[in-house]
Amino acid sequence: MGAREYTVSPLSEDAFTDRARTLLEYVYGEERSESILRRLLQLIDGYRGHFDNTPRPLWSEKSQFLITYGDTIKSADAEIFPLDELYRFLNERLADTFSAVHILPFFSWSSDDGFSIKHYREVSPDLGGWSDVRRIAEGHNLMVDLVINHVSRESLWFADYIAGTQPGRDYFIELPPETNVSLVTRPRNTPLLVPVSTRRGTRHVWATFSEDQIDLNFDNPDVLIEMFGVLLGYLEQGTRIVRLDAIAFLWKELGTPCIHLPQTHAIVQLIRALFDYLVPGVLLITETNVPHHENLSYFGDGDEAHMVYQFTLPPLLVHTLTTGDAGPLTEWAATLPPLPPGCTYFNFTASHDGIGVRALEGLLPEHDISQMLELMKRFGGHVSMKSSPDGTDSPYEINITYFDAMKGTRKGEDPWQIGRFLCSQTIMLGLQGIPGMYLHSLTASANDYNGVQHTGKLRSINRRKWQRDQLEPLLDSPTTPTRIVFDTLTKRLQLRREEPCFHPDTPQKILDIAPQVFAFLRGPTSEGRKLLALHNVSDQPQVIILPEALQHEYWRDLTDNLSEPNATQLLLKPYRSAWLVNDGRP
């Protein structure tokens, strides 16, 4: 029984050249664009023949991503590099579970746990080397971050800027400190223009995220060519998915919010055109933690990202499972627009960052969001703030592990943490799109307060470093939350990858069955197979009456959570989920 497959039609050389010319003219103007195009084509020529450009399907039901740092799991043996330990863990504990691995930035860095890069082409010596990365890429599709918006203050490019030498002298955005930047959308509440001592005296440079992460100046085409060279190098090392980090802030223009500008979209389209020409089937994903309608804009007309993060899902699931009310989740999911061909969602609940709350704007009342933030603080979390154009600070993200976000409900902590957490993950796994699971979700990691104290960074609460010899006993003991969650989720992932109804292109219909039940139908596949997903999001048993149209079909329970899957009324215990399949039989 096969799933539908979407295969990219590769761009011809002439089509790519025409497309690139049009986009470069839009961004840089006709006068500069032709010379930039020649440089870009010359750069690409240096990699010709390095890639297999045979068209291949973009994804299938087997597409499942693990998200991890290169050193989330460390060996007690100092001779074993963390990337080697990750390779061992993937093969010993997660064989036949994930098709792809997103290794968060593994390059030489100075801050932000890898997202302030000193050298784009050098693997951090503390993690291993390119040979370790390639070995992981041999068994899994490798997802790599292109940290395209900014670079480390300790990078060679910024050293050039300070010294006033090429090539980095003109790679950054320098402005007088009195410049009015009040309209600029900020994801932080730190100063946008930071002072730097240079050979020319004190200068102020643009830094969207921190004083150590200095924004690159893409109005300088040398920066564009430089970053395309970095990108081609990643592809040469076996990268199959490229994540454009913080892409929304790429282009700056004073007097605008400096987010989602048309030039930014044009550069994303240029990267996509390069992929379709040189490496069809390599996926592009944009990281834009913004309100939902803004996030969707990065699909373009099917000519930008193949995938966008479903940023609404993590906070909305927290609200759903801590209130026992599936209503807002059902309403939101039912209004998701149809996807362009060759596009899908990247569904997740947790990542290396916190749980973003901007995506809830317009979906939940302010008092519901405020109650959720206060509840997360009661469960040991923190709330990070951002600067608003009116000069005030507003919540940006919740810093907490997703497992501890499920400690209880508005009524307080309760014994249902594991069940509530597993329900959240099962909902994410079943929705249309491709699932990404953070390693700390698999291990049911608790808040890492020691990590926060050690680094002084709130995000460290969700970035624990496991020693393998400490993790293994937790995985082997039959009663630990780590063992229960790990075993349940890996079995569910292995079940999911064999089910054609979970192909990302299989249709989805949201069902409004009961306030405490989140339900949806996947299918039919081309063979007529359907899957009904039921989730009790409350701490009380729920009697479920199926819609009339579904009552007369024969259902089989894949999850063994229902004793009588074909009864007129189904009883679903608190926080239990069920996947019922019908292979076309009435």
N, C-alpha and C positions, 0 to 999 in steps of 0.2 A: 504494500500500500504506500504509494509515494505522495509526497507533498509537492505543492506547486513551487516552482523555482523561478526566480527572476534573475536573469543574466544580463550584465551590462554589455551593450554594444560599444566596442572600442571606437574612440575618435580617430579618424585618419590624421596624418601629419598636416595636411592642408586645413582640415577642419579645426584642429587645435591651434594652428598658427592664426587663422582668422579669428577664432574666439579670443585668443590671448591678445591679439592686436586691439580688438574692440574694447576689452576690459582695461587694458593698459592706457588706451586713449581716454577712457572715462576717468581713470584715477589720476593720471599724470598729465593729461593734455596731449594734443596731437604732436606738438613740437618735440617733446621728450620721449614719447612712447616708442618711436621706431628704434632708437638706439637701445632702449631698455629691452625691447623684444629681441633684438639681435643678441644681446648679452644672455638673455634667458635661454634662447635656442642653443647658443654655444655651450652653456652650462649643461643643458640636457644632452647634447651630443656626446659629452664626456661619459655619460652613463648608458649610452645606447648599447644594447646587447647584454646589459647586466641583469635584465629582468625578463621573466616569463610573462608575456602579455596575452597569453591564451585566456579568453573569457571564461569565467567560472561563476557558479551561482554565488550570490551575495551572502545567503544565509539559509538556515533550515531549522527544524525543531531541535537539532543538536547544538545550536548556537547558544552557549552559556558561558558567561565571563566571570572569572575570579579577579577581584581587585585587591592588590596588596602592594606594600612596600617591598623593596628588595631585601630588607633586613627585618621584616616583621617576625620571622622565625630565625633564631641564631643557634649555632652549635656551641656546645661547651668546649669543643676542640678548636683552638685558635687557628689551626691549619686549614679548617674548612670555611671557605668564604660564605657569606650569607646567601648569595645567588646560587651557590652549589647546594646549600641546605634547602632553599626553596625548590630547586629541581628534585631533590630527594623526597621532599614532602609531597610534591605533586604526584610523583610516581608511586610512593608507598601508601599514601592516605587518600589520594584523590584521583586514582586512575579511572578513566572512562567516566569522568564527572563533568569536567569543564573543557570546552573546545578552545577557549581563548584565555589568555592571562594578561591583565593590565598591570604591568609593573610600573608603579608610580616613579617619578623621575629618579633615575639611577646614575645621573651624571655628577660631576664635581660641583658642589654647591656650598653656599655660605649661610643660608637661613631658610626658614619656612619648609623645613624637612624636604628639601630638594627642589622647590619651586623658585629658588633664586640661584640660577645656574651660573657658574664661573666659566665652564668650558663645555659647550654643547656636544662636542665630539669625543669626550673622554668619560669612560665609566669611572665612577668614584672608586678609587683603589680600596676603600674599606669594604666594598661590596663584592668585588671580583673584577672581571674583565669582559671584553666583547665576546670571548669564546664561551663564557658562562651564559651570556644573554642568548647567543645563537643556539646553544644546546637546548635551552627552554623553548626557543622558537621552532626547533625541529619537531617537537611533540605537541605544540599548541600554537594557535594563531596569536602573534605577539601584538599587544597594544602599547603604544609609546606616546608620551606627551610631547607635543611641540609647544614649548613654553615660549610663545611668540610675542607676547606683549611687552615683556620686560626681561632684564638681565641683572645679574648680581653686580653690586657696587664693587666687588673684588674681581670682576672679569677683566680680561685683557682689553676688551673694547672700552670699558670705562676708564681703565688706566690710560689708554690713548686720549680719551676726552680730557682727563685731568692734565695730561702733558701737552695737549694741543697738537697731537700728531695723528697721522692717518694710520689705519682706516677709521678708527673710532671717534675721531674728533667731531664729526658731524652726525653721529649715530643717535644723539639724544636731543631732548627738547629743552632748550634753555629759555627762561622767561624772566623779566624783572619781577622782584618779589611782590611788588604792588599790583601785579596783573589781577584783574577781576576774573576769578575762576568760579564764581558762585553758582553758575549754571551747570557745572560739571557734576554728573551723577557719580556718587562715590560708594564703593562697597566697604569703606573703612571710615573711621573718624579721625584719622591722622592727617597732618598737613599735606596738601597736594604737592606744593613746591618745597623741596628740601634744599638747604644750603650745602654747597660743596666747595672745598678749598681747591683751587686749581692754580696753575702757573700764571693765569691771567687775573687772579684774585678770587674772591668769593662769588660763586655763581649759584643760581637756583634752577634745579632741574625737576621735571615732571616725574612723580612717583605715585602711581595710583594706589598701590597696595602697602608699601612700607618704604622707609628711607633706605633700605638695603636692596630694594627691587626697583631699578630705574627703567622707566619706560623707553622703548625704542622709538625712533622717529621714522615712521614709514613714508613720510613725505619725501625722504631721501631714498631714491631708488636703489642705492647701494645696499641699504638695509634689506630691502625686498630680495635682491639677488643673493645676499648673504644667507638669509633664512631659507630660501629655496635650495641652496647648497646643503644646508644642514638637513633639510627634509629629504633630499635625495640620498644623503648618506644613511639616514635611518632606514629608508626603503632597501638600500643595498645590504643592510645588516639583517634583513628578514622581517621587517615590520609589516604587518598585515592590516592594522587598524591604527589610524593617527588621530589623537585627541588634541584639538586646538584649545589650549588652555586660555581662559580669560579673553577669548577672541572678541567679545562684544566691545571692549575698550580700545581696540587696536588703533583706530584713526582718531586724531584729535583736530578739532576746529573750534577756536575760541568763539564764544557766543552761542554755542550749542551744548547739549548735555554730554557730548563726546561719548555716546554709547549707541550702538547699532547704526552708525552712520553709513550712508550708501557706499562709501569707499571701502568700508570693512566688508560689506556683503560682496562687493566686486572682487576683493582679494580672496575671499572664501571660494567664490566661483572659479577663480583662476587656479587655485589649488585643486579643486574638484576636476576641472578640465585636464589638468596635468595627470591626475590619477586615471581618468577615463582614457587618456591617450597612451600613457606609458605603462600603467599597472592596473588594468581593469579588474575589478573585484577587490582591490584594496579599499577599505572603508574609511570614511571621514566622519568624525563625530565632533560636534561643537559643545563646549562647556560654557553655558550661559545661564547663570543662576538668577533668573529674572522672572517677572510675572509670565503666566503661561502663554498668552497671545504673543508676547515678544519672543519667547523661546521658539515658538513654531515658525517664526519668520526665517529661521536658519535652514529650513527645508528649501527656501526659495521656491522656484518653480520646478522642483526636482533636480536642480542644478547646483545645489550647495551641499549641505551635509546629507549623508545617508542616514545618520541617526542623530537625534537630539536627546539629551537627558530629560527624563520625565521628572522634573524637579518638584512638581506639585505632589507627587505620590508620597514621599517620605513624611512631610508634615501632616498631610491629610490623613494618612494612615494612623499617625499618632493621635490625632483628634478622634478618629473613628473608634479606635480601640480603647481609648481612655474615657470615652463617653458612652460607649455601647450603642452609638447611633450611626448607622450606615447611610443615612439620608444624604448628607453633603457629598460623600464619596460616590454614591449611586448617581446623584444628579450631575456631578462633574464628569464622571466616566461616560455617562450617556450623551454628553454634548461634545465629546472629542470629535474633531472634524475628520473626514476621510483622509487617509494618507496618500500623498503622491506616489505613483509607481516608483519602486526602488528606494523607498524611504520607510523608516520604522522608528519606534521609540526605543530608547535604552532605559529599561525599567530598573529601579534600584530603591533601596530604603536607606542604606548607609554607605558612606565613603570616608575617605581620609579627612574630609571637611566636616563641619557640623551639619545639622539639619536646617537647611535654609527655610526662612519663613516668608520671603518676598513673594514666593509663588502663590501664597494664600491670599494675596491682595485681591479683593473683589469676590472671593469665594466664601470666606467666613466673616461673620461680624467681628468687629474689633474686640468686643468683650470676650468672644470665644478664643481668639488668638491670645489675648492677655491671660485668660485662665489657663491656657495650655502652657504658656511660658512660666507662669508661677508654679504649675504642677511639676514641670521639668526641673525647676530649682529645688522643689521638695524632694525630688528623686536623685538629687546630687549633681544636677547639671548647672551650666552657666549660660548666659545670654550675651552674645557679642553684638555690638552696635555699629551702625554706619551713619555717616553724615548725610543729611537731606539738604536740598537746595535752599530751604528756608533757614538754614543754620542750626536746626535742631538735630538731635540724634534719635534714631529709631532702630528697632530690633532687626538684625540681619540673619543671625543663625543661632541655633541652640547647640551648645557643646555638651554632648552626652553620648555614651554608647547607645546603640539602638536597643540592645538587650535591656539596659537599665531604664530606658525610656518606657519600657513595658512593665515596670515594677508594680503598677496598680492602676487605679482609675481616679476620677475626681474624688471618690470617697476615701482614697488613701491606698497604701500598699496592701497587697493581698497575696494569697498562695498561687495565683494564676499566672505568674510572670512567664513561665516557660510556654504554657499553652497560648497565651496572648501573643508572645513573640513569634511562635511558630505560625500562628494564624496570619500575622503580618507578612511573613516571608512567603507563605503559600499564596496569598493574594497577589503579591508581586510576581511570583513565578508564573502565574496563570494568565495574566493580562497580555493583550496583544503587544508584541514587541520582543526584544531580546533582554533577558535578565542579566544583571550584574550583581554579584554578591561579594561584599567586603569580607575579607578573611576573618575579621573580628566578629562578624555575624555568625559565621560557621562555628567559632569557638565560644560563643556566648560570653564574650569578654565584658567584664564589669568596668565601671569608670576607673581610669588610671590616675588617681589623685597624686601618686608619687611622681608620675610623669609630668603633671602640671607644675608641681612644686619644683621639680628639677629644671624644667625649661622656662618656666614663667609664662608659658603660652597655653591659653585655654584649649586650643585644639589638641593638645597632647593627651587630653582625657580619652581620646578615641584612637590613639596611636601607640598602644602598648607594644613593647618589644618582648616577644615570648622567647625564653630559652627552651630549646627543644626538649631537654631533659626534664623541664618543669611542666611542659605542655603534655608530654606523652602520658604521664600517670593520670592526668585529668581525662584524656581521651580513652584510656583503658579501664578506668573505674566505672562500673555499671550504673552508679547512682549520681554522678556529678552532672550539673547542668550542661557542662561542656560536652560530655559524652552523649547525653540525651539529645541535645540540639544538633550536634555534629552528625550523629547517626541518622536522625530523622531527616535532616535537610539533604544529606548526601543521597539517601534512598529516594527522596522526592525528586531530586535533580536527575538521578539516573532513570527514574520512571518518566519524568518529563521529556527527556531527550529521545525516548522511544515512541512518543505519542504524536502522530501527524497533526492532530488538532492544535498543537502548540507551535506549528510553523508560524513565523512572524506575519506571513501574508494571509493566514487563515482568518476569515471574518470573525467579528466579535459583536455580540448584542448584549447590552446590559439589561438585566431583569430587575424590576422593582417588586420584590416578593414580600418583604416585611421590613420594618424599621431596623430590626436587629440583625438582618441577614444581608450580606453583600453577595450578589449572584450574577453570573453572566454565562452566556452560551458561546462556545467557540465552534465554528464550522457553519455549514458543512464543508468538508474537504471535497476534492474532486471525486472521491469515491463514496461520498454521502455520509461520512462519519461525523459525529457531533460529540461535543464534550460539554457537560453541564458542571459548572463550578459553584459550590455552595460554601459560604463561610459564616459561621455564627460569631459575630463581633462582640457578643455580650457575655456576662458572667452567669447567665441563666440558660437552661435548656430551651431550645426553640423547636416548635412543631412547624414544619414547613409543608405548605400545600402548593404543589407545583401548578403552574399555569395549565389550563385545560389542554392546550395544544401539546404539552409534554407528558401528560398523564398516561397516554395510550401508547407510549414507546417503551421499548425494552431497554433498561439501563443496567449497566454493570459498574460496580464501585471499584475504582482502581486503588483507593486509599484504605479500604477496609474500615471506614469510620461509620458506616451505616449497616445495621443488621439486616434490613429489608429495603434495598434500594428501589424496589418496584412497588412499595406500598403506596396507597393513596396519600397518606400523611407520613412525612419523614421526621424522625426525631434526631436533632443534631445537638450534641452536648456543648457546654460552654467552650468557646474559642476553638471548636473543632471545624475542620474543613473536609469537604468531600469532592472528589473528581469522579463524575459519573459519565460513562461513555456509551454511545449507541452507534453501532456500526451500520445503521441503515435499516435494521429490522423493526417492524411495527410492534 
